Amino acid sequence: MADKKTKSSTTEKASLNPTELKNELRLALEKRAKLTFQHTTAPLKNPMELRVLRREIARIKTYISQKEAAK
């Protein structure tokens, strides 16, 4: 599963400013690319990480678009 130590709660992410959210998005996309590559070469120990990460990326993108629409 996703690393609980580094994962922010959804309420914490909702309160971040757009710049911080874009940084979180960049980090999540990098992590997804890394996991996808690892999964392609050898099966991941926990492939559900990909699903969790994909949904986290979608949440972050939603928060970014909501904040931009609120401007």
N, CA, C and O atoms as a GROMACS GRO file, in nm:
protein
  284
    1MET      N    1   0.082  -0.117   0.000
    1MET     CA    2   0.000   0.000   0.000
    1MET      C    3   0.087   0.124   0.000
    1MET      O    4   0.209   0.114   0.014
    2ALA      N    5   0.027   0.240  -0.016
    2ALA     CA    6   0.105   0.363  -0.019
    2ALA      C    7   0.173   0.386   0.117
    2ALA      O    8   0.125   0.342   0.221
    3ASP      N    9   0.284   0.453   0.112
    3ASP     CA   10   0.361   0.479   0.233
    3ASP      C   11   0.285   0.576   0.322
    3ASP      O   12   0.264   0.692   0.284
    4LYS      N   13   0.243   0.531   0.437
    4LYS     CA   14   0.160   0.612   0.526
    4LYS      C   15   0.237   0.728   0.588
    4LYS      O   16   0.177   0.828   0.626
    5LYS      N   17   0.368   0.716   0.600
    5LYS     CA   18   0.448   0.821   0.663
    5LYS      C   19   0.456   0.946   0.577
    5LYS      O   20   0.451   1.057   0.630
    6THR      N   21   0.468   0.931   0.446
    6THR     CA   22   0.484   1.047   0.358
    6THR      C   23   0.352   1.093   0.298
    6THR      O   24   0.345   1.202   0.242
    7LYS      N   25   0.249   1.013   0.308
    7LYS     CA   26   0.122   1.048   0.247
    7LYS      C   27   0.046   1.147   0.335
    7LYS      O   28   0.022   1.120   0.453
    8SER      N   29   0.008   1.259   0.277
    8SER     CA   30  -0.071   1.358   0.350
    8SER      C   31  -0.217   1.316   0.344
    8SER      O   32  -0.260   1.248   0.250
    9SER      N   33  -0.292   1.356   0.444
    9SER     CA   34  -0.434   1.327   0.440
    9SER      C   35  -0.499   1.415   0.335
    9SER      O   36  -0.442   1.516   0.293
   10THR      N   37  -0.617   1.377   0.293
   10THR     CA   38  -0.684   1.454   0.188
   10THR      C   39  -0.721   1.594   0.235
   10THR      O   40  -0.722   1.687   0.155
   11THR      N   41  -0.751   1.610   0.364
   11THR     CA   42  -0.784   1.744   0.412
   11THR      C   43  -0.661   1.833   0.413
   11THR      O   44  -0.670   1.954   0.390
   12GLU      N   45  -0.545   1.775   0.441
   12GLU     CA   46  -0.421   1.854   0.436
   12GLU      C   47  -0.392   1.898   0.294
   12GLU      O   48  -0.352   2.012   0.271
   13LYS      N   49  -0.413   1.808   0.198
   13LYS     CA   50  -0.387   1.844   0.059
   13LYS      C   51  -0.484   1.949   0.009
   13LYS      O   52  -0.447   2.035  -0.071
   14ALA      N   53  -0.608   1.943   0.054
   14ALA     CA   54  -0.707   2.040   0.012
   14ALA      C   55  -0.671   2.180   0.061
   14ALA      O   56  -0.710   2.279  -0.002
   15SER      N   57  -0.598   2.189   0.171
   15SER     CA   58  -0.564   2.320   0.225
   15SER      C   59  -0.434   2.377   0.169
   15SER      O   60  -0.399   2.491   0.201
   16LEU      N   61  -0.363   2.302   0.088
   16LEU     CA   62  -0.238   2.351   0.030
   16LEU      C   63  -0.267   2.454  -0.078
   16LEU      O   64  -0.374   2.454  -0.137
   17ASN      N   65  -0.168   2.542  -0.104
   17ASN     CA   66  -0.186   2.639  -0.211
   17ASN      C   67  -0.151   2.570  -0.345
   17ASN      O   68  -0.089   2.464  -0.345
   18PRO      N   69  -0.191   2.630  -0.458
   18PRO     CA   70  -0.170   2.565  -0.588
   18PRO      C   71  -0.024   2.530  -0.619
   18PRO      O   72   0.002   2.428  -0.683
   19THR      N   73   0.070   2.613  -0.575
   19THR     CA   74   0.211   2.584  -0.600
   19THR      C   75   0.254   2.457  -0.527
   19THR      O   76   0.324   2.373  -0.584
   20GLU      N   77   0.212   2.444  -0.402
   20GLU     CA   78   0.245   2.324  -0.325
   20GLU      C   79   0.176   2.201  -0.384
   20GLU      O   80   0.234   2.092  -0.387
   21LEU      N   81   0.052   2.220  -0.432
   21LEU     CA   82  -0.020   2.108  -0.494
   21LEU      C   83   0.051   2.061  -0.622
   21LEU      O   84   0.060   1.941  -0.648
   22LYS      N   85   0.100   2.157  -0.699
   22LYS     CA   86   0.171   2.120  -0.822
   22LYS      C   87   0.299   2.045  -0.790
   22LYS      O   88   0.338   1.955  -0.864
   23ASN      N   89   0.365   2.082  -0.682
   23ASN     CA   90   0.484   2.010  -0.638
   23ASN      C   91   0.447   1.868  -0.596
   23ASN      O   92   0.516   1.772  -0.633
   24GLU      N   93   0.338   1.853  -0.520
   24GLU     CA   94   0.290   1.719  -0.480
   24GLU      C   95   0.256   1.636  -0.603
   24GLU      O   96   0.286   1.516  -0.608
   25LEU      N   97   0.194   1.699  -0.702
   25LEU     CA   98   0.157   1.630  -0.825
   25LEU      C   99   0.281   1.581  -0.898
   25LEU      O  100   0.285   1.467  -0.945
   26ARG      N  101   0.382   1.666  -0.907
   26ARG     CA  102   0.506   1.627  -0.974
   26ARG      C  103   0.569   1.507  -0.905
   26ARG      O  104   0.613   1.413  -0.971
   27LEU      N  105   0.574   1.510  -0.772
   27LEU     CA  106   0.632   1.398  -0.697
   27LEU      C  107   0.552   1.270  -0.717
   27LEU      O  108   0.610   1.162  -0.732
   28ALA      N  109   0.420   1.281  -0.717
   28ALA     CA  110   0.335   1.163  -0.735
   28ALA      C  111   0.351   1.105  -0.876
   28ALA      O  112   0.354   0.984  -0.893
   29LEU      N  113   0.361   1.193  -0.976
   29LEU     CA  114   0.380   1.145  -1.113
   29LEU      C  115   0.514   1.075  -1.129
   29LEU      O  116   0.525   0.973  -1.198
   30GLU      N  117   0.618   1.130  -1.065
   30GLU     CA  118   0.749   1.066  -1.070
   30GLU      C  119   0.745   0.928  -1.004
   30GLU      O  120   0.802   0.831  -1.055
   31LYS      N  121   0.677   0.921  -0.891
   31LYS     CA  122   0.666   0.793  -0.820
   31LYS      C  123   0.589   0.691  -0.903
   31LYS      O  124   0.625   0.574  -0.908
   32ARG      N  125   0.482   0.738  -0.969
   32ARG     CA  126   0.403   0.647  -1.054
   32ARG      C  127   0.487   0.595  -1.170
   32ARG      O  128   0.481   0.477  -1.204
   33ALA      N  129   0.565   0.683  -1.232
   33ALA     CA  130   0.650   0.641  -1.344
   33ALA      C  131   0.751   0.537  -1.297
   33ALA      O  132   0.776   0.438  -1.367
   34LYS      N  133   0.808   0.559  -1.180
   34LYS     CA  134   0.905   0.465  -1.126
   34LYS      C  135   0.840   0.329  -1.097
   34LYS      O  136   0.895   0.225  -1.132
   35LEU      N  137   0.723   0.332  -1.034
   35LEU     CA  138   0.654   0.206  -1.002
   35LEU      C  139   0.609   0.133  -1.128
   35LEU      O  140   0.617   0.011  -1.135
   36THR      N  141   0.562   0.209  -1.228
   36THR     CA  142   0.520   0.147  -1.353
   36THR      C  143   0.637   0.078  -1.421
   36THR      O  144   0.623  -0.034  -1.471
   37PHE      N  145   0.752   0.143  -1.422
   37PHE     CA  146   0.871   0.083  -1.481
   37PHE      C  147   0.911  -0.044  -1.405
   37PHE      O  148   0.943  -0.146  -1.466
   38GLN      N  149   0.909  -0.036  -1.272
   38GLN     CA  150   0.943  -0.154  -1.192
   38GLN      C  151   0.845  -0.267  -1.217
   38GLN      O  152   0.884  -0.383  -1.223
   39HIS      N  153   0.717  -0.234  -1.232
   39HIS     CA  154   0.614  -0.335  -1.253
   39HIS      C  155   0.628  -0.398  -1.391
   39HIS      O  156   0.593  -0.515  -1.411
   40THR      N  157   0.677  -0.321  -1.486
   40THR     CA  158   0.698  -0.374  -1.621
   40THR      C  159   0.812  -0.474  -1.623
   40THR      O  160   0.803  -0.577  -1.689
   41THR      N  161   0.919  -0.445  -1.551
   41THR     CA  162   1.035  -0.534  -1.552
   41THR      C  163   1.016  -0.655  -1.463
   41THR      O  164   1.059  -0.766  -1.497
   42ALA      N  165   0.952  -0.636  -1.348
   42ALA     CA  166   0.925  -0.746  -1.256
   42ALA      C  167   0.800  -0.712  -1.176
   42ALA      O  168   0.779  -0.596  -1.142
   43PRO      N  169   0.717  -0.810  -1.147
   43PRO     CA  170   0.592  -0.779  -1.074
   43PRO      C  171   0.620  -0.712  -0.939
   43PRO      O  172   0.712  -0.750  -0.866
   44LEU      N  173   0.538  -0.613  -0.909
   44LEU     CA  174   0.549  -0.546  -0.780
   44LEU      C  175   0.500  -0.638  -0.669
   44LEU      O  176   0.416  -0.725  -0.691
   45LYS      N  177   0.555  -0.618  -0.551
   45LYS     CA  178   0.511  -0.696  -0.436
   45LYS      C  179   0.365  -0.665  -0.405
   45LYS      O  180   0.288  -0.753  -0.368
   46ASN      N  181   0.328  -0.537  -0.420
   46ASN     CA  182   0.191  -0.494  -0.396
   46ASN      C  183   0.144  -0.407  -0.513
   46ASN      O  184   0.164  -0.286  -0.510
   47PRO      N  185   0.084  -0.466  -0.617
   47PRO     CA  186   0.042  -0.388  -0.734
   47PRO      C  187  -0.071  -0.289  -0.706
   47PRO      O  188  -0.100  -0.203  -0.789
   48MET      N  189  -0.136  -0.301  -0.590
   48MET     CA  190  -0.241  -0.205  -0.555
   48MET      C  191  -0.184  -0.065  -0.534
   48MET      O  192  -0.258   0.034  -0.537
   49GLU      N  193  -0.053  -0.057  -0.512
   49GLU     CA  194   0.012   0.074  -0.498
   49GLU      C  195  -0.014   0.160  -0.621
   49GLU      O  196  -0.033   0.281  -0.609
   50LEU      N  197  -0.015   0.098  -0.738
   50LEU     CA  198  -0.038   0.173  -0.861
   50LEU      C  199  -0.178   0.234  -0.862
   50LEU      O  200  -0.194   0.350  -0.899
   51ARG      N  201  -0.276   0.158  -0.820
   51ARG     CA  202  -0.413   0.210  -0.816
   51ARG      C  203  -0.427   0.323  -0.716
   51ARG      O  204  -0.487   0.427  -0.745
   52VAL      N  205  -0.371   0.303  -0.598
   52VAL     CA  206  -0.378   0.406  -0.494
   52VAL      C  207  -0.310   0.534  -0.542
   52VAL      O  208  -0.362   0.644  -0.522
   53LEU      N  209  -0.196   0.520  -0.604
   53LEU     CA  210  -0.122   0.636  -0.652
   53LEU      C  211  -0.196   0.707  -0.765
   53LEU      O  212  -0.199   0.830  -0.770
   54ARG      N  213  -0.256   0.629  -0.854
   54ARG     CA  214  -0.332   0.688  -0.965
   54ARG      C  215  -0.449   0.771  -0.911
   54ARG      O  216  -0.478   0.880  -0.961
   55ARG      N  217  -0.515   0.720  -0.809
   55ARG     CA  218  -0.627   0.793  -0.750
   55ARG      C  219  -0.580   0.916  -0.673
   55ARG      O  220  -0.649   1.019  -0.672
   56GLU      N  221  -0.466   0.906  -0.610
   56GLU     CA  222  -0.410   1.021  -0.539
   56GLU      C  223  -0.377   1.133  -0.639
   56GLU      O  224  -0.402   1.250  -0.612
   57ILE      N  225  -0.323   1.095  -0.754
   57ILE     CA  226  -0.292   1.193  -0.859
   57ILE      C  227  -0.420   1.261  -0.906
   57ILE      O  228  -0.422   1.382  -0.925
   58ALA      N  229  -0.526   1.184  -0.925
   58ALA     CA  230  -0.653   1.241  -0.967
   58ALA      C  231  -0.707   1.338  -0.862
   58ALA      O  232  -0.760   1.444  -0.897
   59ARG      N  233  -0.693   1.304  -0.734
   59ARG     CA  234  -0.737   1.393  -0.627
   59ARG      C  235  -0.661   1.524  -0.630
   59ARG      O  236  -0.719   1.632  -0.617
   60ILE      N  237  -0.530   1.515  -0.646
   60ILE     CA  238  -0.447   1.636  -0.650
   60ILE      C  239  -0.486   1.724  -0.768
   60ILE      O  240  -0.497   1.846  -0.754
   61LYS      N  241  -0.507   1.662  -0.884
   61LYS     CA  242  -0.548   1.739  -1.002
   61LYS      C  243  -0.682   1.807  -0.979
   61LYS      O  244  -0.704   1.919  -1.024
   62THR      N  245  -0.773   1.738  -0.910
   62THR     CA  246  -0.903   1.796  -0.879
   62THR      C  247  -0.887   1.917  -0.789
   62THR      O  248  -0.950   2.020  -0.813
   63TYR      N  249  -0.804   1.906  -0.685
   63TYR     CA  250  -0.781   2.019  -0.595
   63TYR      C  251  -0.722   2.137  -0.671
   63TYR      O  252  -0.760   2.252  -0.648
   64ILE      N  253  -0.628   2.111  -0.761
   64ILE     CA  254  -0.567   2.219  -0.840
   64ILE      C  255  -0.672   2.289  -0.924
   64ILE      O  256  -0.677   2.412  -0.928
   65SER      N  257  -0.756   2.212  -0.993
   65SER     CA  258  -0.857   2.274  -1.079
   65SER      C  259  -0.962   2.350  -0.997
   65SER      O  260  -1.011   2.454  -1.041
   66GLN      N  261  -0.997   2.299  -0.880
   66GLN     CA  262  -1.090   2.370  -0.794
   66GLN      C  263  -1.034   2.503  -0.749
   66GLN      O  264  -1.106   2.604  -0.747
   67LYS      N  265  -0.907   2.505  -0.712
   67LYS     CA  266  -0.845   2.629  -0.666
   67LYS      C  267  -0.831   2.729  -0.779
   67LYS      O  268  -0.847   2.850  -0.758
   68GLU      N  269  -0.802   2.681  -0.901
   68GLU     CA  270  -0.791   2.772  -1.014
   68GLU      C  271  -0.928   2.828  -1.053
   68GLU      O  272  -0.939   2.943  -1.096
   69ALA      N  273  -1.032   2.747  -1.039
   69ALA     CA  274  -1.167   2.794  -1.072
   69ALA      C  275  -1.217   2.894  -0.969
   69ALA      O  276  -1.300   2.979  -1.001
   70ALA      N  277  -1.167   2.884  -0.847
   70ALA     CA  278  -1.211   2.975  -0.741
   70ALA      C  279  -1.151   3.115  -0.755
   70ALA      O  280  -1.199   3.209  -0.692
   71LYS      N  281  -1.047   3.128  -0.837
   71LYS     CA  282  -0.982   3.259  -0.854
   71LYS      C  283  -1.071   3.358  -0.924
   71LYS      O  284  -1.031   3.472  -0.946
   0.00000   0.00000   0.00000
